[in-house]
Amino acid sequence: MTLQQIKELDSKNYFGIFNRQNVCFTHGEGAVLFDNTNKPYVDFFSGIAVNCLGYNYKKLVKAISEQAKKLMHVSNVFYSQPQVELCETLLDGTGFDKILLVNSGAEAVESAIKLVRKHFYYKGENKYKIVTAQNSFHGRTLAALTATGQEKFHTGYSPLPGGFCYVPFNDLEALKKLVAKDENIGAVMLECVQGEGGVNVIDYEYLIGVYALCKSKGLLLILDEVQTGMGRTGKLFCFEHFGIQPDIVMLGKGLGGGFPIGALLATQDLANSFKLGDHGSTFGGNALACACAKVVVDELKSSNLLANVEKNGAYLAERLTKLKKYFFVEEIRGMGLLQALKLNEKLNSLEIAGKMLSKGFIIIVAGNNTLRFCPPFVITKAQIDSMTDALGELFAATNI
């Protein structure tokens, strides 16, 4: 089909909820995607930080093919060898005791919310509230959306579920004041890097302070690592950079290397709060998803991928920092291969991303007029050079 035919069918049949770009990708190799005219695009988007192994990764393709020939799904009514193998591998060395497999990051967040409430219910404590940060993003399902600290995502969905309150990001005193006056707060849920909110990195002192506060007040610390987990910042979990151990962590996006899967990791004590039949998922942890995720986990734990993220993440940040010579570039921020370039009001990040797309580079935008860079972990320095050179040329040609 031509691109025009594809666009017409999409307009005819699909909900109009996506601002689609004027391109249709058909295949990829490494960190490069190709459209239906075979034009190459270097990918700094990864399907919103999902395709961590890039495209046509041989071990992942082999695992999918071999598992699909056996079975893809039988449900959690029965035992599953791919599932137990993934759980054993993923949990090993993490400090967590149990894992719950679901289908997405948003479903993992929903599971965490339910787990918190069940935990305090069985303890006989009315601590049902969860504190999240302003400018956060936790998913599109109704409770996860309500947990999201951005009003624009709440509009039109009232009445929203109760039990959520918000504090400014990186403001420990505000959190302490809220906890002191509300005895119904049971947990604090944060992102180590607010991805959708503009790639805002959590302050070291703040997260350490939140950890200490939760420990002293008997609150649960939940870290949403749907975007930052699975190596995106140079370690398996972003919280490892801070030397702490949360009570719950949620994963999604990169966990399956492109195949839908999410996970909730927790301590034994918390896992015990879900009794038989308290929660479930029809497709969660199906054999094909687990086979994909096992490859991702194995590669992150045994290959040089994490070292590549750390090395090339620093290189990407260095190259982007050189663009600060342009007055409309306000700030470079991020961790690992999750970096951002904040623009002032003179330029529109969506327009810049669109122009870069026409040059053969895929860039995603984030909140507050920010360009977000989250390439596959197989990205090369040469590809980083070509992208930042093109972005510099675009900035230099901008007449303001």
C-alpha positions, 0 to 999 in steps of 0.5 A, spaced: 500 500 500 502 507 498 502 511 504 496 515 502 492 509 502 494 507 509 492 514 511 485 513 508 484 506 512 487 509 518 482 515 518 476 511 516 477 505 521 481 508 527 479 512 533 482 519 532 486 519 538 494 520 535 497 525 532 500 521 527 507 523 523 506 522 516 510 516 515 509 508 515 515 504 518 515 497 515 522 494 518 528 496 521 535 493 523 539 495 529 537 502 531 535 504 524 528 504 521 525 504 514 519 506 511 515 504 506 519 507 500 525 504 504 528 511 506 532 510 513 531 513 519 536 513 525 531 512 531 532 516 537 525 514 539 525 507 540 517 506 540 517 511 546 523 507 550 520 500 548 525 497 543 531 497 547 534 492 543 533 495 537 530 492 530 531 485 528 535 483 534 537 476 532 536 473 539 530 476 540 527 474 533 529 467 534 526 466 541 519 469 538 520 464 533 521 458 537 516 460 542 511 461 537 512 454 534 510 451 541 505 455 544 504 463 545 498 463 551 495 458 555 493 462 561 495 462 568 490 457 570 496 452 568 504 452 570 508 455 565 516 454 564 517 460 560 514 464 566 518 461 571 524 462 568 523 469 566 521 470 574 527 467 576 532 470 572 529 477 573 528 477 580 535 474 581 540 479 585 534 485 585 533 485 593 525 483 591 522 477 593 516 476 588 514 478 581 507 479 578 507 479 570 502 483 567 501 486 560 503 493 560 506 499 565 499 502 566 497 495 568 503 494 573 501 501 576 494 499 577 496 493 580 501 497 585 495 501 587 491 495 589 497 492 592 498 498 597 490 498 599 490 490 600 496 491 604 493 496 609 487 493 609 489 486 612 493 490 617 487 494 619 490 501 617 486 506 613 492 508 609 489 508 602 492 514 599 498 515 595 502 521 594 505 522 587 509 528 584 506 534 580 508 533 573 508 526 573 506 520 569 503 513 571 499 511 565 492 512 561 488 507 565 483 511 570 487 510 576 494 510 573 491 517 570 489 519 576 495 518 580 498 522 574 500 529 577 498 533 571 491 536 570 491 536 563 490 528 563 484 528 568 480 533 564 473 530 562 474 524 566 471 526 572 469 523 577 476 520 578 478 515 583 479 518 590 485 516 594 491 520 590 494 527 592 500 531 589 506 534 591 511 538 588 517 534 585 524 534 589 520 538 594 521 534 601 519 539 605 512 539 602 512 532 602 513 532 610 508 537 611 503 533 607 504 526 611 504 530 617 497 532 617 494 526 613 494 520 617 491 516 611 497 516 607 500 509 606 505 510 600 509 515 596 510 513 588 515 517 584 519 516 578 526 517 578 526 521 572 519 524 569 519 522 562 513 524 559 513 530 564 520 533 561 525 528 563 526 531 570 531 528 574 530 526 581 535 530 586 539 525 590 538 528 596 530 528 595 530 521 594 534 519 599 530 523 604 523 520 601 526 513 603 528 515 610 521 519 611 517 512 608 521 508 613 520 512 619 513 513 618 511 506 616 509 508 608 511 504 602 516 507 597 513 505 590 518 507 584 515 507 577 520 505 573 516 503 567 520 508 562 527 508 566 527 501 568 531 495 564 537 499 563 535 505 560 539 509 565 545 505 565 543 500 570 538 495 571 533 499 575 534 507 576 534 506 583 540 503 583 544 509 582 541 512 589 543 506 593 536 505 596 531 499 595 524 501 594 518 496 597 515 496 590 517 497 583 514 497 576 516 495 569 514 495 562 516 498 556 523 496 555 522 489 558 519 485 552 524 489 547 518 491 543 513 485 545 507 487 550 509 486 558 509 489 564 511 487 571 511 489 579 516 487 583 515 487 591 517 484 597 515 477 600 511 481 605 507 485 600 506 480 596 502 476 601 497 481 601 494 479 595 490 472 597 488 467 592 483 470 587 485 477 589 488 479 582 489 476 576 491 477 568 488 473 562 494 475 558 499 477 563 506 473 563 504 469 557 509 464 554 511 468 548 511 475 552 516 471 557 520 468 552 521 475 549 523 478 556 527 473 558 532 475 552 532 482 554 534 480 561 539 475 559 542 480 555 542 486 560 545 481 565 550 478 561 552 482 555 555 489 554 549 493 553 549 496 560 556 499 559 554 501 552 548 505 555 552 508 560 558 510 555 553 512 549 549 516 554 554 520 557 556 521 549 549 523 547 549 528 553 556 531 551 554 532 544 547 535 546 551 540 551 554 543 545 548 545 542 547 550 548 551 555 544 544 557 541 540 561 545 534 558 545 537 551 548 535 552 555 538 546 558 540 539 557 538 534 562 537 526 563 540 519 565 543 514 561 540 514 554 534 518 556 536 525 555 533 531 553 534 538 550 529 544 553 527 549 548 525 556 550 518 559 547 522 561 541 522 554 538 516 549 538 519 542 540 514 539 535 516 543 529 523 541 530 522 534 531 518 534 525 523 537 521 528 532 524 524 527 521 524 529 514 532 529 515 531 522 517 532 522 525 526 520 529 525 524 536 520 524 541 517 530 545 516 531 552 512 536 557 515 543 557 517 544 550 522 539 550 526 534 545 526 527 548 532 522 546 531 515 548 534 511 542 535 503 542 541 501 547 545 499 540 545 506 538 552 508 536 557 514 537 557 515 529 549 515 529 549 520 535 554 524 531 550 524 525 543 526 529 546 532 533 550 534 527 543 535 523 540 538 529 545 543 530 545 545 522 537 546 523 538 550 529 544 554 525 539 555 519 533 557 524 531 565 523 529 568 529 
